[in-house]
Amino acid sequence: MTDVLIAGAGPAGLVLACDLARRGVAFRIVEANPAPPGHRSGSRGKGIQPRTLEVYDDLGIIGEVHAGGGQYYPAMAWDGPKPLGPAKFHRIEKRDPTPDVPYPSMWMLLQPRALDILRVRLAGLGGRVDFGVKLTGFVQDADGVTASLQHPDGRQESLSVQYLAGCDGARGVVRASAGVEFASETIDPHPMITADVVVEGLERTHWHMWDNAKGGALWLGPLVQTEAFQLYAKFQDAEPDLSFEGLRKLVRERTGRPELKLTEVLYASHFGSRAGLANRFRAGRVFLIGDAAHVHPPAGGQGMNTAVQDAYNLGWKLGHVLRHGAPQELLDSYEEERLPVAAQLLEFVVQMHKDWLGKAKDKEEPRKGEHMQLGLNYRGGPLSLDERLAVGESVTRAGDRAPDARVTDAAGASVRLFDLFRGPHFTLLALDGAALPALGSQYGDAIRVHRVVRPGGAGEGALVDSDGQVHRIYGDGLILVRPDGYLGYTGPGGALGFRSYLGRFFG
Ligand SMILES: Cc1cc2nc3c(=O)[nH]c(=O)nc-3n(C[C@H](O)[C@H](O)[C@H](O)COP(=O)(O)OP(=O)(O)OC[C@H]3O[C@@H](n4cnc5c(N)ncnc54)[C@H](O)[C@@H]3O)c2cc1C
């Protein structure tokens, strides 16, 4: 019996599949394309934001993500053949890791490569993608969803599941078939193109930007671990020509550097600067995840990252309803938490895109860190419960991302909180003297408990907060970290509300 059907094996579908697989949920993941995208299908969503890197750490693939990608190069503004210096609007910052933010900078990993890594992880967890299988429609009632699948040999299959996850992208069938409205706007009416090209003679040291080129902006950025550059071009008053000769001429004319020689086009496509948001992320037993729920214009590099975060938010909730007897209402919190976040990100990205169009590009880019997705939170949301009476301003609260920090274990070894969080479980931190509620055995490994004390504090097997990082970040009391790395509950030791709070996740 299959519990969940995932339609689409892009970033959203594969992250959801990995998460469900490690939770022992019975699912199928189908992908309309006959084979995985190769290097001729475009580098697409290659900017991995810090919060997404944390998700990849939790899924156990951070090593592969680091090995398969590379740092972004700094941006350089050009006026024809003349370098002008660092591009102000398109700052690409490299930050140093801190104990609470171990992955502080955007990382480049080409989308096909990221999908390869996720599929290998999925295989390691016992799952696999059914390629060439297309969801053509579905019906749902109070008890389940019946999906129609078309196989590559033309065979039709009818599959009954409890839930359908629409990870089928911006042009998928799930959103429209579910009757969900989608409000969208075109941010820039001028045509844009993107292409992956090989250009001989161009330095692989910078992301090169000719923002004021005649005919429209042209960018060429080195794609890590390849010989190619990603090209973006805008067309003020002409129709784009995607042919090899057309692109060759474009590069020559807009860069004003005749020595540059475009020798290969791996991929080229029109690229719309549209923004759109579904008015619901859930319709009964059907969920919309990633581009199926929201479409981002190119500035800001948020589309794929938001898709990953959506999937990561839904995965554990489906797991708890299907495997731990949580009430179905838990699933309502997917839309309640993710729709406002997607709307907020979209607003920020649209504004950024408009600033760029509005010639604000000679000023400093207005990013304040939203793009890294580290500050996004679910404060005040349906799963966030604060029972501590007073905490300092800088202390994390229910709904906030759970930051990393280092502690020392009983053997004297340094341990990261992220090491404790990694996996499908909740993590209960009892800080200093907080009295632990008796949990009993019914939760099994679904809640892992750790006592963390200040140096000199008592507690058998306790972790020691040697540098005071944990208490500085988290304060005191009981802290319940959700499986997706957000604080769910905070309260004083022996807190009254804790047990009933757990009832939201366990039957
Ligand atoms: C040029 C370009 C650059 C980008 N750069 C960035 C960036 O730097 N950072 C960033 O975050 N984002 C970026 N994006 C956006 C990013 O690529 C998307 O937001 C991301 O791919 C969304 O993931 P998804 O899984 O929701 O959808 P998709 O990646 O679109 O995956 C959907 C999958 O569903 C399959 N499918 C569709 N219909 C069906 C069906 N009926 N049955 C079965 N399968 C189906 C499709 O074949 C596809 O494989 C960029 C996009 C482009 C085009």
The ligand as an ORCA input file, in Angstrom:
! r2SCAN-3c Opt
* xyz 0 1
  C      17.930     29.736    -15.389
  C      17.412     29.483    -14.017
  C      18.209     29.817    -12.930
  C      17.752     29.592    -11.645
  N      18.582     29.906    -10.599
  C      18.167     29.657     -9.334
  C      19.042     29.856     -8.209
  O      20.186     30.261     -8.350
  N      18.562     29.541     -6.970
  C      17.300     29.069     -6.794
  O      16.904     28.839     -5.639
  N      16.479     28.825     -7.833
  C      16.865     29.104     -9.093
  N      16.051     28.818    -10.152
  C      14.717     28.257     -9.898
  C      14.754     26.739     -9.672
  O      15.325     26.074    -10.767
  C      13.330     26.231     -9.422
  O      12.710     27.055     -8.465
  C      13.348     24.783     -8.908
  O      13.742     23.908     -9.939
  C      11.975     24.379     -8.389
  O      12.016     23.035     -7.997
  P      10.712     22.138     -8.041
  O      11.131     20.793     -7.602
  O       9.610     22.824     -7.326
  O      10.259     22.139     -9.572
  P      11.028     21.632    -10.871
  O      12.497     21.717    -10.705
  O      10.406     22.336    -12.012
  O      10.671     20.089    -10.931
  C       9.386     19.635    -11.298
  C       9.528     18.249    -11.890
  O       8.224     17.712    -12.096
  C       8.195     17.033    -13.330
  N       6.798     16.982    -13.769
  C       6.050     17.979    -14.287
  N       4.800     17.556    -14.528
  C       4.764     16.253    -14.152
  C       3.735     15.260    -14.170
  N       2.509     15.553    -14.629
  N       4.009     14.015    -13.713
  C       5.271     13.727    -13.237
  N       6.280     14.631    -13.232
  C       6.030     15.879    -13.659
  C       9.087     17.874    -14.218
  O       9.553     17.127    -15.333
  C      10.198     18.258    -13.259
  O      11.250     17.334    -13.264
  C      16.473     29.036    -11.454
  C      15.674     28.677    -12.537
  C      16.125     28.897    -13.806
  C      15.262     28.510    -14.975
*
